[in-house]
Amino acid sequence: MKIFLLIIFITLLLLGCYSEWYPIYHDWLSTINIDGTDLNYVRDSYGAFILSPNRETLIEYSPKQFWSVDPTNLSYRTLLHDFGDDTDAIYCPTVSNSLIAFTHLREIYIYDLESRDTTRLTFTEDIVLKWYPTFSSDGTKIAYSTVSDSFTSIVIMDFDGNNKNVVCEFENIGENTRYIRCISFVLNDQVLLYVINESPDSTINSGVYSICVDGTENHCIVEYVYPLYLTLSPDRTYILFTDRGYINKVNVDGTCHVLLGATGEDFFDPSISPDGEKILFTYEDYPYIMNKDGSNRYQVTDVHLGSFYHDRKESLFITNNKILLNLEKQIN
């Protein structure tokens, strides 16, 4: 009996040492007030979210599944759609209240949150990638970009896939392939902002561009930057993007371009509070808050942020005073 108890004691001791020497962490959906109080580990998480403009629809997603989450009760999620064995079926999702637009197998699809139907909106015989769909502010239009060996373009269509119109098109010559991403409707949905990435010997500079929806007045508003995201303010008056580890802010008309501070992560997608006054960002893998002018910068918590997915939103404002984060939690 004594030997048995001794074995149990040694086993428990070793397990305790193992968890201390080799801690295992998992990504957890968490909430915290912007002043650092009331940290709440809610549940395990995929760490990818999209929030509708009216802030009433929160979607959590994996590469194969859409889940509905109540923003006022994050504890539970409801499976909306499962793509089954399709690998990386969901790419570049965006939500406009009752519709989700996303890329699937190189084409643009929409998912109706009310009917739970999935509809294909684009059809192409040749190999053309369509990605970065985005809704207009009223949800009636979708803009997206295309890329093939011969050209890159921006297309606008109705939310049901009708009335497709090419806004602009760039020829791809040799290895000078252009990639358009991060499209946003601004200025009463009459102007598109977008990012274009170029090879070094191209005749068009990389940067943030502006173009009217009728294809006129196409011009660069910030040159020689390489952002992976454009974060649009709730009132659609300014954008944020990161480039070479710094957060940039510029008005949608191209004025007042300023650097707000370092992030340490080029790919991180900053979030903006509903009132547009606060910015949530990462610095050295920890969450920080600052005012929209870059002042009063502070670390929210000393808990490490979870895994980064590069092309997926992992932190956002639930309200002006509460944020949702993907945080690491030790589970052993």
KOLGUDREN-896529 format. One line per 10 residues: number of its first residue (from 1); their letters; for each residue z, x, y of C-alpha. Coordinates in steps of 0.05 Angstrom, whole numbers, plus 5000, padded with zeros to 4 digits. Layout:
<nodes>
NUM> a> Z/X/Y  ... $
</nodes>
This chain:
<nodes>
1> mkiflliifi> 5000/5000/5000  5018/5056/5048  4953/5091/5033  4914/5027/5046  4948/5017/5113  4936/5090/5131  4861/5081/5116  4858/5019/5160  4894/5056/5216  4847/5116/5212 $
11> tllllgcyse> 4786/5070/5210  4808/5032/5272  4823/5097/5308  4755/5124/5291  4721/5060/5314  4758/5064/5380  4737/5136/5389  4665/5119/5370  4661/5065/5423  4689/5114/5474 $
21> wypiyhdwls> 4644/5172/5453  4582/5130/5440  4586/5067/5483  4533/5015/5472  4508/4977/5533  4468/4913/5537  4434/4879/5596  4473/4818/5621  4454/4765/5670  4508/4770/5723 $
31> tinidgtdln> 4526/4741/5790  4567/4770/5846  4581/4754/5919  4546/4798/5969  4614/4826/5991  4625/4851/5920  4675/4798/5899  4674/4750/5840  4632/4791/5791  4615/4745/5732 $
41> yvrdsygafi> 4580/4768/5669  4545/4703/5649  4506/4719/5585  4456/4767/5554  4389/4767/5589  4316/4786/5585  4325/4810/5657  4261/4777/5683  4262/4718/5732  4219/4679/5780 $
51> lspnretlie> 4246/4629/5831  4206/4572/5862  4198/4569/5938  4244/4509/5942  4296/4549/5904  4306/4492/5854  4267/4521/5795  4290/4586/5762  4249/4612/5704  4271/4667/5657 $
61> yspkqfwsvd> 4217/4698/5615  4202/4749/5562  4132/4775/5544  4125/4715/5498  4170/4659/5523  4186/4616/5584  4257/4590/5593  4284/4541/5644  4350/4558/5678  4391/4514/5725 $
71> ptnlsyrtll> 4405/4557/5787  4473/4522/5793  4492/4535/5720  4464/4600/5693  4502/4597/5627  4447/4561/5590  4372/4565/5585  4323/4516/5555  4261/4541/5518  4199/4514/5551 $
81> hdfgddtdai> 4143/4550/5514  4136/4602/5459  4070/4639/5450  4090/4659/5380  4056/4722/5353  4015/4736/5416  4036/4804/5441  4052/4808/5516  4025/4738/5527  4057/4729/5595 $
91> ycptvsnsli> 4037/4775/5652  4046/4768/5727  4078/4699/5727  4091/4662/5792  4120/4593/5804  4106/4538/5855  4159/4485/5843  4129/4449/5782  4075/4498/5761  4075/4569/5734 $
101> afthlreiyi> 4011/4610/5741  4004/4672/5697  3955/4719/5663  3944/4710/5588  3891/4748/5548  3857/4770/5613  3850/4699/5640  3891/4656/5689  3931/4599/5660  3980/4548/5688 $
111> ydlesrdttr> 4041/4518/5654  4063/4449/5678  4139/4445/5678  4138/4369/5677  4086/4356/5622  4099/4424/5587  4024/4432/5579  3988/4499/5584  3918/4499/5616  3867/4554/5620 $
121> ltftedivlk> 3837/4558/5690  3787/4616/5685  3731/4630/5635  3690/4693/5633  3641/4718/5580  3643/4792/5599  3705/4835/5600  3739/4820/5666  3814/4824/5677  3844/4770/5722 $
131> wyptfssdgt> 3914/4782/5746  3966/4774/5802  3958/4699/5812  3995/4672/5872  4003/4602/5901  3992/4581/5972  4054/4556/6009  4036/4483/5995  4020/4498/5922  3948/4471/5925 $
141> kiaystvsds> 3911/4538/5920  3916/4598/5875  3889/4667/5893  3880/4722/5841  3845/4789/5833  3794/4812/5783  3773/4880/5758  3715/4903/5714  3674/4966/5706  3627/4945/5763 $
151> ftsivimdfd> 3669/4907/5814  3738/4886/5839  3748/4820/5876  3795/4768/5903  3782/4696/5884  3813/4631/5911  3812/4566/5872  3846/4499/5871  3911/4496/5830  3871/4459/5775 $
161> gnnknvvcef> 3818/4514/5770  3764/4479/5810  3725/4504/5871  3728/4579/5857  3708/4621/5917  3702/4697/5921  3737/4720/5984  3718/4793/5979  3686/4840/5929  3686/4916/5923 $
171> enigentryi> 3637/4955/5881  3666/5004/5830  3624/5066/5825  3637/5118/5772  3711/5132/5768  3726/5101/5836  3757/5038/5805  3794/4996/5856  3855/4955/5835  3878/4897/5878 $
181> rcisfvlndq> 3948/4871/5869  4005/4836/5905  3966/4780/5938  4004/4734/5986  3983/4674/6028  4009/4679/6100  3997/4650/6169  3992/4577/6148  3954/4597/6085  3894/4621/6126 $
191> vllyvinesp> 3904/4695/6112  3915/4736/6049  3954/4801/6046  3939/4847/5988  3946/4918/5963  3887/4961/5942  3895/5025/5903  3839/5076/5904  3821/5142/5873  3829/5201/5921 $
201> dstinsgvys> 3754/5210/5933  3741/5137/5949  3712/5114/6016  3766/5061/6023  3837/5081/6035  3895/5056/5993  3942/5011/6031  3962/4940/6050  3904/4897/6074  3895/4831/6109 $
211> icvdgtenhc> 3835/4783/6102  3821/4712/6124  3812/4662/6067  3739/4654/6089  3727/4728/6077  3726/4750/6149  3768/4801/6186  3784/4845/6126  3824/4905/6151  3880/4952/6132 $
221> iveyvyplyl> 3948/4940/6165  3986/4998/6131  3945/5058/6107  3960/5110/6053  4015/5072/6017  4018/5055/5943  4065/4995/5934  4072/4959/5868  4100/4897/5901  4097/4858/5966 $
231> tlspdrtyil> 4160/4817/5977  4146/4760/6024  4203/4733/6068  4221/4660/6057  4190/4640/6124  4128/4682/6108  4134/4722/6173  4145/4792/6145  4137/4831/6080  4175/4887/6046 $
241> ftdrgyinkv> 4148/4939/5999  4171/5006/5971  4129/5069/5976  4149/5139/5954  4222/5116/5949  4228/5082/6017  4232/5009/6036  4179/4989/6087  4180/4927/6130  4120/4900/6168 $
251> nvdgtchvll> 4103/4833/6201  4048/4794/6167  4003/4805/6227  4009/4880/6217  4056/4894/6275  4125/4928/6274  4118/4972/6213  4185/5007/6202  4221/5045/6147  4287/5012/6129 $
261> gatgedffdp> 4316/5065/6083  4310/5102/6017  4312/5067/5949  4302/5124/5901  4257/5079/5859  4185/5068/5880  4175/5009/5834  4236/4967/5853  4221/4899/5883  4269/4883/5941 $
271> sispdgekil> 4296/4812/5948  4307/4773/6013  4362/4722/6025  4340/4649/6038  4355/4656/6112  4315/4720/6115  4373/4760/6144  4395/4803/6084  4358/4849/6036  4379/4865/5965 $
281> ftyedypyim> 4352/4930/5937  4370/4987/5890  4391/5058/5906  4402/5107/5849  4404/5048/5801  4460/5010/5838  4452/4945/5878  4456/4951/5954  4454/4901/6012  4430/4913/6083 $
291> nkdgsnryqv> 4410/4872/6143  4336/4857/6152  4333/4912/6206  4362/4964/6158  4432/4964/6189  4499/4955/6154  4477/4983/6087  4529/4982/6032  4536/4985/5956  4553/4917/5925 $
301> tdvhlgsfyh> 4585/4941/5860  4594/5006/5821  4567/4973/5758  4501/5003/5736  4439/4960/5739  4405/4944/5672  4338/4966/5646  4279/4965/5693  4216/4929/5673  4173/4954/5731 $
311> drkeslfitn> 4131/4891/5737  4187/4839/5731  4238/4812/5779  4309/4830/5758  4352/4812/5818  4349/4759/5872  4390/4716/5919  4417/4651/5890  4445/4632/5958  4454/4671/6023 $
321> nkillnlekq> 4521/4696/5996  4511/4702/5921  4462/4746/5882  4437/4747/5811  4432/4816/5778  4414/4846/5711  4475/4891/5699  4496/4936/5642  4556/4915/5601  4590/4955/5546 $
331> in> 4591/4913/5482  4629/4959/5434 $
</nodes>
